[in-house]
């Protein structure tokens, strides 16, 4: 049975998907993506061409490509389509989500610029679980890439060890990690091998984290704290201020 919960916020968030097109004239086909050698980007060489990301896309060039250094086992889409990475594409940068890391890749050069990992220990090995793509949001005037990881939380005092969702924010400008916050999962779900997390949506400064079996959680992106939770609501999605999910009712 599906349950509807209304967010206590209003508004909407738009995200853009961009592709590369050539900003140069001459015989170079529009949409060409050059490698470093093509661009003459060697020691003392000329600068890379001024590629202009365009939204919506205008042309596609399938004759040439740039090899992206992402293993097939690193990230698989939650759509269950084999070998489809969970990727956010912003301007000329790819953010590739994996089970226990985020790769930041220069799409023009085909080079990994940095690797972001959570502070906590991931509950499973890379490539062992489908993951969702990162999400782009603007918080306090800063553009951030947000990605969740399911991690092991150590015991503290009288609290036993359990699993949690570590939400990591990366600056688009610097490519570095800005902050992270952790939401604890129910104790009865901490041993579940099926724990996986995804961003169900963002509205204003409220981000909703969804899971398949371990509840739904809202995080205030300004205070970086948990706003509310519903441990019985799974498979959540967010649209127009409404969170919709699946709740299993007792017999």
C-alpha atoms as an extended CHARMM CRD file, in Angstrom:
* protein
*
       251  EXT
         1         1  UNK       CA              0.0000000000        0.0000000000        0.0000000000  PROA      1               0.0000000000
         2         2  UNK       CA              1.3170000000        3.4210000000       -0.8700000000  PROA      2               0.0000000000
         3         3  UNK       CA              1.4360000000        6.1780000000        1.7300000000  PROA      3               0.0000000000
         4         4  UNK       CA              1.5440000000        9.8960000000        0.9680000000  PROA      4               0.0000000000
         5         5  UNK       CA              3.3170000000       12.3160000000        3.3060000000  PROA      5               0.0000000000
         6         6  UNK       CA              3.3130000000       16.0670000000        2.6420000000  PROA      6               0.0000000000
         7         7  UNK       CA              6.4950000000       18.0230000000        3.1720000000  PROA      7               0.0000000000
         8         8  UNK       CA              6.3870000000       21.1090000000        5.3030000000  PROA      8               0.0000000000
         9         9  UNK       CA              8.0800000000       23.1200000000        2.5560000000  PROA      9               0.0000000000
        10        10  UNK       CA              7.0190000000       24.5420000000       -0.7760000000  PROA      10              0.0000000000
        11        11  UNK       CA              8.6810000000       25.2640000000       -4.0930000000  PROA      11              0.0000000000
        12        12  UNK       CA             10.6300000000       23.1710000000       -6.5630000000  PROA      12              0.0000000000
        13        13  UNK       CA             14.1340000000       22.3620000000       -7.6320000000  PROA      13              0.0000000000
        14        14  UNK       CA             15.2310000000       22.1440000000      -11.2550000000  PROA      14              0.0000000000
        15        15  UNK       CA             18.3330000000       20.2480000000      -12.3240000000  PROA      15              0.0000000000
        16        16  UNK       CA             20.0440000000       20.5250000000      -15.6870000000  PROA      16              0.0000000000
        17        17  UNK       CA             21.5370000000       17.7780000000      -17.7940000000  PROA      17              0.0000000000
        18        18  UNK       CA             24.1350000000       19.0240000000      -20.2640000000  PROA      18              0.0000000000
        19        19  UNK       CA             26.1090000000       17.5890000000      -23.1560000000  PROA      19              0.0000000000
        20        20  UNK       CA             29.2310000000       18.8540000000      -24.8530000000  PROA      20              0.0000000000
        21        21  UNK       CA             29.1450000000       20.6950000000      -28.1550000000  PROA      21              0.0000000000
        22        22  UNK       CA             31.9900000000       22.3880000000      -29.9470000000  PROA      22              0.0000000000
        23        23  UNK       CA             32.3790000000       26.1030000000      -29.4190000000  PROA      23              0.0000000000
        24        24  UNK       CA             34.9740000000       26.4110000000      -32.1740000000  PROA      24              0.0000000000
        25        25  UNK       CA             34.5890000000       27.0600000000      -35.8640000000  PROA      25              0.0000000000
        26        26  UNK       CA             36.3300000000       25.3820000000      -38.7900000000  PROA      26              0.0000000000
        27        27  UNK       CA             35.9920000000       21.7720000000      -39.8600000000  PROA      27              0.0000000000
        28        28  UNK       CA             35.6420000000       20.3420000000      -36.3570000000  PROA      28              0.0000000000
        29        29  UNK       CA             32.1730000000       18.7740000000      -36.1420000000  PROA      29              0.0000000000
        30        30  UNK       CA             29.8420000000       20.2960000000      -33.5950000000  PROA      30              0.0000000000
        31        31  UNK       CA             29.6180000000       18.0580000000      -30.5600000000  PROA      31              0.0000000000
        32        32  UNK       CA             33.2000000000       16.7220000000      -30.8420000000  PROA      32              0.0000000000
        33        33  UNK       CA             34.8440000000       15.9170000000      -27.5260000000  PROA      33              0.0000000000
        34        34  UNK       CA             38.6260000000       16.0800000000      -27.8000000000  PROA      34              0.0000000000
        35        35  UNK       CA             41.2800000000       14.1490000000      -25.9260000000  PROA      35              0.0000000000
        36        36  UNK       CA             44.3250000000       15.9080000000      -24.5150000000  PROA      36              0.0000000000
        37        37  UNK       CA             46.3370000000       14.8830000000      -27.5850000000  PROA      37              0.0000000000
        38        38  UNK       CA             43.6610000000       16.2090000000      -29.9280000000  PROA      38              0.0000000000
        39        39  UNK       CA             43.6640000000       19.5100000000      -28.0950000000  PROA      39              0.0000000000
        40        40  UNK       CA             47.4570000000       19.7940000000      -28.1380000000  PROA      40              0.0000000000
        41        41  UNK       CA             47.4180000000       19.8410000000      -24.3550000000  PROA      41              0.0000000000
        42        42  UNK       CA             51.0180000000       18.6950000000      -23.7840000000  PROA      42              0.0000000000
        43        43  UNK       CA             53.7600000000       20.3390000000      -21.7950000000  PROA      43              0.0000000000
        44        44  UNK       CA             53.9850000000       23.8190000000      -23.1810000000  PROA      44              0.0000000000
        45        45  UNK       CA             51.2470000000       23.0590000000      -25.6870000000  PROA      45              0.0000000000
        46        46  UNK       CA             48.1640000000       25.0450000000      -26.5200000000  PROA      46              0.0000000000
        47        47  UNK       CA             45.2060000000       25.2120000000      -24.1980000000  PROA      47              0.0000000000
        48        48  UNK       CA             42.2020000000       22.9610000000      -24.6040000000  PROA      48              0.0000000000
        49        49  UNK       CA             39.4380000000       24.1760000000      -26.9100000000  PROA      49              0.0000000000
        50        50  UNK       CA             36.7480000000       26.2530000000      -25.2800000000  PROA      50              0.0000000000
        51        51  UNK       CA             33.9960000000       23.6470000000      -25.1970000000  PROA      51              0.0000000000
        52        52  UNK       CA             30.5810000000       25.0800000000      -24.5240000000  PROA      52              0.0000000000
        53        53  UNK       CA             28.0600000000       22.9190000000      -22.6560000000  PROA      53              0.0000000000
        54        54  UNK       CA             24.6120000000       23.5100000000      -24.1050000000  PROA      54              0.0000000000
        55        55  UNK       CA             21.2250000000       22.7540000000      -22.5760000000  PROA      55              0.0000000000
        56        56  UNK       CA             19.1910000000       21.5090000000      -24.3280000000  PROA      56              0.0000000000
        57        57  UNK       CA             21.6630000000       19.5750000000      -26.4870000000  PROA      57              0.0000000000
        58        58  UNK       CA             21.8570000000       20.5970000000      -30.1340000000  PROA      58              0.0000000000
        59        59  UNK       CA             23.9600000000       17.9040000000      -31.8210000000  PROA      59              0.0000000000
        60        60  UNK       CA             25.5570000000       14.5760000000      -30.9860000000  PROA      60              0.0000000000
        61        61  UNK       CA             28.7830000000       13.2140000000      -32.4540000000  PROA      61              0.0000000000
        62        62  UNK       CA             29.0120000000        9.4450000000      -32.0700000000  PROA      62              0.0000000000
        63        63  UNK       CA             32.1180000000        9.0540000000      -34.2460000000  PROA      63              0.0000000000
        64        64  UNK       CA             34.5760000000       10.0030000000      -31.5400000000  PROA      64              0.0000000000
        65        65  UNK       CA             34.6120000000        9.4180000000      -27.8250000000  PROA      65              0.0000000000
        66        66  UNK       CA             36.6440000000        9.9060000000      -24.6740000000  PROA      66              0.0000000000
        67        67  UNK       CA             37.3690000000        6.8840000000      -22.5160000000  PROA      67              0.0000000000
        68        68  UNK       CA             36.2280000000        7.5340000000      -18.9630000000  PROA      68              0.0000000000
        69        69  UNK       CA             38.3110000000        5.7600000000      -16.2860000000  PROA      69              0.0000000000
        70        70  UNK       CA             35.3890000000        4.0960000000      -14.5160000000  PROA      70              0.0000000000
        71        71  UNK       CA             35.3150000000        0.3630000000      -13.8650000000  PROA      71              0.0000000000
        72        72  UNK       CA             32.1700000000       -1.4720000000      -14.8290000000  PROA      72              0.0000000000
        73        73  UNK       CA             31.8880000000       -2.6900000000      -11.2560000000  PROA      73              0.0000000000
        74        74  UNK       CA             32.1590000000        0.8120000000       -9.8030000000  PROA      74              0.0000000000
        75        75  UNK       CA             28.6080000000        1.9820000000      -10.3540000000  PROA      75              0.0000000000
        76        76  UNK       CA             25.4710000000        0.4560000000      -11.7440000000  PROA      76              0.0000000000
        77        77  UNK       CA             22.2260000000        2.3280000000      -12.2390000000  PROA      77              0.0000000000
        78        78  UNK       CA             19.2530000000        1.5850000000      -10.0130000000  PROA      78              0.0000000000
        79        79  UNK       CA             17.4410000000        0.9350000000      -13.2880000000  PROA      79              0.0000000000
        80        80  UNK       CA             19.2170000000       -2.4630000000      -13.2480000000  PROA      80              0.0000000000
        81        81  UNK       CA             20.4980000000       -1.8930000000      -16.7950000000  PROA      81              0.0000000000
        82        82  UNK       CA             23.9380000000       -3.5720000000      -16.9760000000  PROA      82              0.0000000000
        83        83  UNK       CA             27.0060000000       -1.3530000000      -17.2760000000  PROA      83              0.0000000000
        84        84  UNK       CA             25.0880000000        1.9180000000      -16.9410000000  PROA      84              0.0000000000
        85        85  UNK       CA             26.9290000000        4.0610000000      -14.4300000000  PROA      85              0.0000000000
        86        86  UNK       CA             25.1160000000        6.2380000000      -11.9070000000  PROA      86              0.0000000000
        87        87  UNK       CA             26.3360000000        9.5810000000      -13.2120000000  PROA      87              0.0000000000
        88        88  UNK       CA             25.5940000000       13.2630000000      -12.7320000000  PROA      88              0.0000000000
        89        89  UNK       CA             26.8010000000       15.3550000000      -15.6980000000  PROA      89              0.0000000000
        90        90  UNK       CA             27.4080000000       19.0540000000      -14.9470000000  PROA      90              0.0000000000
        91        91  UNK       CA             29.0840000000       21.2790000000      -17.5490000000  PROA      91              0.0000000000
        92        92  UNK       CA             32.1760000000       19.2350000000      -18.5060000000  PROA      92              0.0000000000
        93        93  UNK       CA             32.4090000000       17.2830000000      -15.2540000000  PROA      93              0.0000000000
        94        94  UNK       CA             31.1050000000       13.8040000000      -14.4900000000  PROA      94              0.0000000000
        95        95  UNK       CA             30.2590000000       12.7830000000      -10.9360000000  PROA      95              0.0000000000
        96        96  UNK       CA             30.1820000000        8.9790000000      -10.8660000000  PROA      96              0.0000000000
        97        97  UNK       CA             28.6620000000        7.3590000000       -7.7740000000  PROA      97              0.0000000000
        98        98  UNK       CA             29.7690000000        3.9810000000       -6.5010000000  PROA      98              0.0000000000
        99        99  UNK       CA             28.9140000000        1.9280000000       -3.4520000000  PROA      99              0.0000000000
       100       100  UNK       CA             31.7740000000        3.3850000000       -1.4230000000  PROA      100             0.0000000000
       101       101  UNK       CA             33.2230000000        6.2850000000       -3.4360000000  PROA      101             0.0000000000
       102       102  UNK       CA             32.4270000000        9.1710000000       -5.7780000000  PROA      102             0.0000000000
       103       103  UNK       CA             34.6750000000        9.7990000000       -8.7760000000  PROA      103             0.0000000000
       104       104  UNK       CA             34.9740000000       13.3290000000      -10.1850000000  PROA      104             0.0000000000
       105       105  UNK       CA             35.9770000000       13.0130000000      -13.8430000000  PROA      105             0.0000000000
       106       106  UNK       CA             36.9550000000       15.6110000000      -16.4570000000  PROA      106             0.0000000000
       107       107  UNK       CA             34.7870000000       14.5520000000      -19.4040000000  PROA      107             0.0000000000
       108       108  UNK       CA             36.9290000000       16.3870000000      -21.9710000000  PROA      108             0.0000000000
       109       109  UNK       CA             40.2760000000       14.9680000000      -20.8470000000  PROA      109             0.0000000000
       110       110  UNK       CA             38.9100000000       11.6260000000      -19.6820000000  PROA      110             0.0000000000
       111       111  UNK       CA             40.8130000000       11.9200000000      -16.4060000000  PROA      111             0.0000000000
       112       112  UNK       CA             39.7580000000       11.3660000000      -12.8050000000  PROA      112             0.0000000000
       113       113  UNK       CA             40.3380000000       14.6270000000      -10.9470000000  PROA      113             0.0000000000
       114       114  UNK       CA             39.5650000000       13.3490000000       -7.4490000000  PROA      114             0.0000000000
       115       115  UNK       CA             37.9410000000       10.5550000000       -5.4730000000  PROA      115             0.0000000000
       116       116  UNK       CA             35.5790000000       11.2660000000       -2.5870000000  PROA      116             0.0000000000
       117       117  UNK       CA             34.9910000000        8.6410000000        0.1100000000  PROA      117             0.0000000000
       118       118  UNK       CA             32.8070000000        8.6850000000        3.2390000000  PROA      118             0.0000000000
       119       119  UNK       CA             34.2870000000        8.9100000000        6.7280000000  PROA      119             0.0000000000
       120       120  UNK       CA             32.3900000000        5.7920000000        7.7900000000  PROA      120             0.0000000000
       121       121  UNK       CA             33.1770000000        2.2560000000        6.6700000000  PROA      121             0.0000000000
       122       122  UNK       CA             30.8960000000        1.2170000000        3.7800000000  PROA      122             0.0000000000
       123       123  UNK       CA             28.7720000000       -1.8190000000        4.5960000000  PROA      123             0.0000000000
       124       124  UNK       CA             29.6440000000       -3.6090000000        1.3610000000  PROA      124             0.0000000000
       125       125  UNK       CA             32.3450000000       -3.8600000000       -1.2510000000  PROA      125             0.0000000000
       126       126  UNK       CA             32.3950000000       -1.7020000000       -4.3740000000  PROA      126             0.0000000000
       127       127  UNK       CA             30.1120000000       -2.8900000000       -7.1440000000  PROA      127             0.0000000000
       128       128  UNK       CA             28.0960000000       -5.2330000000       -4.9240000000  PROA      128             0.0000000000
       129       129  UNK       CA             24.9540000000       -3.1070000000       -4.9020000000  PROA      129             0.0000000000
       130       130  UNK       CA             23.1010000000       -0.8500000000       -7.3070000000  PROA      130             0.0000000000
       131       131  UNK       CA             23.4400000000        2.8320000000       -6.4950000000  PROA      131             0.0000000000
       132       132  UNK       CA             21.6340000000        6.0130000000       -7.4740000000  PROA      132             0.0000000000
       133       133  UNK       CA             23.2510000000        9.0110000000       -9.1840000000  PROA      133             0.0000000000
       134       134  UNK       CA             24.4180000000       12.0490000000       -7.1870000000  PROA      134             0.0000000000
       135       135  UNK       CA             22.2100000000       15.1360000000       -7.0750000000  PROA      135             0.0000000000
       136       136  UNK       CA             23.0710000000       18.7920000000       -7.6640000000  PROA      136             0.0000000000
       137       137  UNK       CA             21.6740000000       21.4970000000       -5.3670000000  PROA      137             0.0000000000
       138       138  UNK       CA             22.3700000000       25.1130000000       -4.4320000000  PROA      138             0.0000000000
       139       139  UNK       CA             22.5850000000       25.7230000000       -0.6910000000  PROA      139             0.0000000000
       140       140  UNK       CA             23.3620000000       29.1710000000        0.6770000000  PROA      140             0.0000000000
       141       141  UNK       CA             24.4600000000       30.3120000000       -2.7720000000  PROA      141             0.0000000000
       142       142  UNK       CA             26.9470000000       27.4450000000       -3.1650000000  PROA      142             0.0000000000
       143       143  UNK       CA             26.4740000000       24.7340000000       -5.7760000000  PROA      143             0.0000000000
       144       144  UNK       CA             26.9010000000       21.3220000000       -4.1790000000  PROA      144             0.0000000000
       145       145  UNK       CA             26.9350000000       17.7360000000       -5.3690000000  PROA      145             0.0000000000
       146       146  UNK       CA             25.2300000000       15.4950000000       -2.8080000000  PROA      146             0.0000000000
       147       147  UNK       CA             25.7150000000       11.7440000000       -2.5250000000  PROA      147             0.0000000000
       148       148  UNK       CA             24.6670000000        9.2430000000        0.1920000000  PROA      148             0.0000000000
       149       149  UNK       CA             26.6500000000        6.2310000000        1.4110000000  PROA      149             0.0000000000
       150       150  UNK       CA             25.4210000000        3.4540000000        3.7030000000  PROA      150             0.0000000000
       151       151  UNK       CA             28.0990000000        3.0260000000        6.3790000000  PROA      151             0.0000000000
       152       152  UNK       CA             28.7850000000        1.1930000000        9.6150000000  PROA      152             0.0000000000
       153       153  UNK       CA             28.5050000000        3.3300000000       12.7440000000  PROA      153             0.0000000000
       154       154  UNK       CA             30.6340000000        2.1900000000       15.7060000000  PROA      154             0.0000000000
       155       155  UNK       CA             29.1480000000        1.6740000000       19.1560000000  PROA      155             0.0000000000
       156       156  UNK       CA             29.2050000000        4.6800000000       21.4810000000  PROA      156             0.0000000000
       157       157  UNK       CA             28.6550000000        4.3260000000       25.2040000000  PROA      157             0.0000000000
       158       158  UNK       CA             25.5400000000        2.2380000000       25.6950000000  PROA      158             0.0000000000
       159       159  UNK       CA             24.5730000000        2.5120000000       22.0260000000  PROA      159             0.0000000000
       160       160  UNK       CA             25.3120000000       -0.5710000000       19.9590000000  PROA      160             0.0000000000
       161       161  UNK       CA             26.9390000000       -0.4320000000       16.5540000000  PROA      161             0.0000000000
       162       162  UNK       CA             24.4910000000        0.0370000000       13.7040000000  PROA      162             0.0000000000
       163       163  UNK       CA             24.2660000000        1.2180000000       10.1210000000  PROA      163             0.0000000000
       164       164  UNK       CA             23.6640000000        4.7680000000        8.9900000000  PROA      164             0.0000000000
       165       165  UNK       CA             23.4360000000        6.9470000000        5.8950000000  PROA      165             0.0000000000
       166       166  UNK       CA             26.3390000000        9.3580000000        5.4960000000  PROA      166             0.0000000000
       167       167  UNK       CA             25.3490000000       12.2610000000        3.2570000000  PROA      167             0.0000000000
       168       168  UNK       CA             28.4110000000       13.9320000000        1.7180000000  PROA      168             0.0000000000
       169       169  UNK       CA             28.4100000000       17.3900000000        0.1070000000  PROA      169             0.0000000000
       170       170  UNK       CA             31.0510000000       18.2860000000       -2.5060000000  PROA      170             0.0000000000
       171       171  UNK       CA             31.7140000000       21.8070000000       -3.7850000000  PROA      171             0.0000000000
       172       172  UNK       CA             31.2610000000       22.1400000000       -7.5570000000  PROA      172             0.0000000000
       173       173  UNK       CA             33.7640000000       25.0120000000       -7.6160000000  PROA      173             0.0000000000
       174       174  UNK       CA             36.6100000000       23.3680000000       -5.6920000000  PROA      174             0.0000000000
       175       175  UNK       CA             35.8170000000       19.6920000000       -6.1740000000  PROA      175             0.0000000000
       176       176  UNK       CA             36.4880000000       19.1440000000       -2.4770000000  PROA      176             0.0000000000
       177       177  UNK       CA             34.2710000000       17.7980000000        0.2510000000  PROA      177             0.0000000000
       178       178  UNK       CA             32.5130000000       20.6000000000        2.1330000000  PROA      178             0.0000000000
       179       179  UNK       CA             30.6210000000       18.7430000000        4.8450000000  PROA      179             0.0000000000
       180       180  UNK       CA             28.9480000000       15.4980000000        5.7700000000  PROA      180             0.0000000000
       181       181  UNK       CA             26.1380000000       14.4570000000        8.0930000000  PROA      181             0.0000000000
       182       182  UNK       CA             24.9380000000       11.0550000000        9.2860000000  PROA      182             0.0000000000
       183       183  UNK       CA             21.4220000000        9.6750000000        9.7290000000  PROA      183             0.0000000000
       184       184  UNK       CA             21.1830000000        6.5200000000       11.8370000000  PROA      184             0.0000000000
       185       185  UNK       CA             19.1180000000        3.6090000000       10.5560000000  PROA      185             0.0000000000
       186       186  UNK       CA             16.8050000000        1.5550000000       12.7880000000  PROA      186             0.0000000000
       187       187  UNK       CA             18.6510000000       -1.0180000000       14.8890000000  PROA      187             0.0000000000
       188       188  UNK       CA             16.6170000000       -3.8690000000       13.4440000000  PROA      188             0.0000000000
       189       189  UNK       CA             17.7710000000       -2.8820000000        9.9430000000  PROA      189             0.0000000000
       190       190  UNK       CA             21.4530000000       -2.5550000000       10.7640000000  PROA      190             0.0000000000
       191       191  UNK       CA             22.2630000000       -6.1350000000        9.8900000000  PROA      191             0.0000000000
       192       192  UNK       CA             20.3460000000       -6.1330000000        6.6270000000  PROA      192             0.0000000000
       193       193  UNK       CA             22.4950000000       -6.7520000000        3.5320000000  PROA      193             0.0000000000
       194       194  UNK       CA             19.8130000000       -4.9930000000        1.4810000000  PROA      194             0.0000000000
       195       195  UNK       CA             20.4060000000       -1.5580000000        2.9790000000  PROA      195             0.0000000000
       196       196  UNK       CA             20.8720000000        0.9440000000        0.1610000000  PROA      196             0.0000000000
       197       197  UNK       CA             20.1760000000        4.6800000000        0.0960000000  PROA      197             0.0000000000
       198       198  UNK       CA             19.2810000000        7.2090000000       -2.5760000000  PROA      198             0.0000000000
       199       199  UNK       CA             18.2010000000       10.8420000000       -2.7800000000  PROA      199             0.0000000000
       200       200  UNK       CA             14.4520000000       10.7890000000       -3.3640000000  PROA      200             0.0000000000
       201       201  UNK       CA             14.3630000000       14.5170000000       -4.0780000000  PROA      201             0.0000000000
       202       202  UNK       CA             15.1980000000       18.0140000000       -2.8620000000  PROA      202             0.0000000000
       203       203  UNK       CA             12.8180000000       20.8860000000       -2.2730000000  PROA      203             0.0000000000
       204       204  UNK       CA             14.0550000000       24.2270000000       -1.0230000000  PROA      204             0.0000000000
       205       205  UNK       CA             16.5630000000       23.2060000000        1.6860000000  PROA      205             0.0000000000
       206       206  UNK       CA             14.9600000000       19.8560000000        2.5110000000  PROA      206             0.0000000000
       207       207  UNK       CA             16.5390000000       16.7130000000        1.0940000000  PROA      207             0.0000000000
       208       208  UNK       CA             14.6910000000       13.4000000000        1.3140000000  PROA      208             0.0000000000
       209       209  UNK       CA             16.6930000000       10.1860000000        1.6210000000  PROA      209             0.0000000000
       210       210  UNK       CA             14.9550000000        7.0150000000        0.5330000000  PROA      210             0.0000000000
       211       211  UNK       CA             15.7620000000        3.3660000000        1.1990000000  PROA      211             0.0000000000
       212       212  UNK       CA             14.2550000000        0.1270000000        0.0140000000  PROA      212             0.0000000000
       213       213  UNK       CA             13.7230000000       -1.4610000000        3.4090000000  PROA      213             0.0000000000
       214       214  UNK       CA             14.9380000000        0.9350000000        6.1080000000  PROA      214             0.0000000000
       215       215  UNK       CA             12.6410000000        3.9710000000        6.0460000000  PROA      215             0.0000000000
       216       216  UNK       CA             12.5960000000        7.5320000000        4.7150000000  PROA      216             0.0000000000
       217       217  UNK       CA             14.5660000000       10.4390000000        6.1810000000  PROA      217             0.0000000000
       218       218  UNK       CA             14.5510000000       14.2060000000        5.6320000000  PROA      218             0.0000000000
       219       219  UNK       CA             17.6760000000       16.3250000000        6.1000000000  PROA      219             0.0000000000
       220       220  UNK       CA             17.7840000000       20.1170000000        6.4510000000  PROA      220             0.0000000000
       221       221  UNK       CA             20.6410000000       21.1560000000        4.1750000000  PROA      221             0.0000000000
       222       222  UNK       CA             21.1710000000       24.4700000000        5.9540000000  PROA      222             0.0000000000
       223       223  UNK       CA             21.4860000000       23.0610000000        9.4680000000  PROA      223             0.0000000000
       224       224  UNK       CA             22.7970000000       19.6910000000        8.2020000000  PROA      224             0.0000000000
       225       225  UNK       CA             20.5870000000       17.8710000000       10.6650000000  PROA      225             0.0000000000
       226       226  UNK       CA             17.7570000000       15.3710000000       10.4290000000  PROA      226             0.0000000000
       227       227  UNK       CA             14.3940000000       17.1170000000       10.0320000000  PROA      227             0.0000000000
       228       228  UNK       CA             12.0980000000       14.1110000000       10.3130000000  PROA      228             0.0000000000
       229       229  UNK       CA             11.9400000000       10.3810000000        9.6890000000  PROA      229             0.0000000000
       230       230  UNK       CA              9.4180000000        7.6720000000        8.8710000000  PROA      230             0.0000000000
       231       231  UNK       CA             11.0100000000        4.2930000000        9.5150000000  PROA      231             0.0000000000
       232       232  UNK       CA              8.0610000000        2.3990000000        8.0050000000  PROA      232             0.0000000000
       233       233  UNK       CA              7.9630000000        4.2060000000        4.6470000000  PROA      233             0.0000000000
       234       234  UNK       CA             10.0680000000        2.6620000000        1.8770000000  PROA      234             0.0000000000
       235       235  UNK       CA             10.7210000000        3.2560000000       -1.8260000000  PROA      235             0.0000000000
       236       236  UNK       CA             10.0190000000        6.9700000000       -1.3790000000  PROA      236             0.0000000000
       237       237  UNK       CA              9.9510000000        9.6180000000       -4.0790000000  PROA      237             0.0000000000
       238       238  UNK       CA              9.4020000000       13.3800000000       -3.8430000000  PROA      238             0.0000000000
       239       239  UNK       CA              7.4080000000       15.5950000000       -6.1970000000  PROA      239             0.0000000000
       240       240  UNK       CA              5.7000000000       18.9740000000       -5.7200000000  PROA      240             0.0000000000
       241       241  UNK       CA              6.0650000000       18.9520000000       -1.9570000000  PROA      241             0.0000000000
       242       242  UNK       CA              4.7140000000       15.4330000000       -1.5160000000  PROA      242             0.0000000000
       243       243  UNK       CA              6.6400000000       12.3300000000       -0.4740000000  PROA      243             0.0000000000
       244       244  UNK       CA              5.0960000000        9.1110000000       -1.7760000000  PROA      244             0.0000000000
       245       245  UNK       CA              6.2680000000        5.7170000000       -0.5910000000  PROA      245             0.0000000000
       246       246  UNK       CA              5.2670000000        2.1650000000        0.1450000000  PROA      246             0.0000000000
       247       247  UNK       CA              4.1830000000        1.1270000000        3.6190000000  PROA      247             0.0000000000
       248       248  UNK       CA              3.6120000000       -2.4870000000        4.6120000000  PROA      248             0.0000000000
       249       249  UNK       CA              0.5530000000       -2.6980000000        6.8280000000  PROA      249             0.0000000000
       250       250  UNK       CA              0.1440000000       -5.4370000000        9.4620000000  PROA      250             0.0000000000
       251       251  UNK       CA             -2.1960000000       -8.3120000000        8.6370000000  PROA      251             0.0000000000
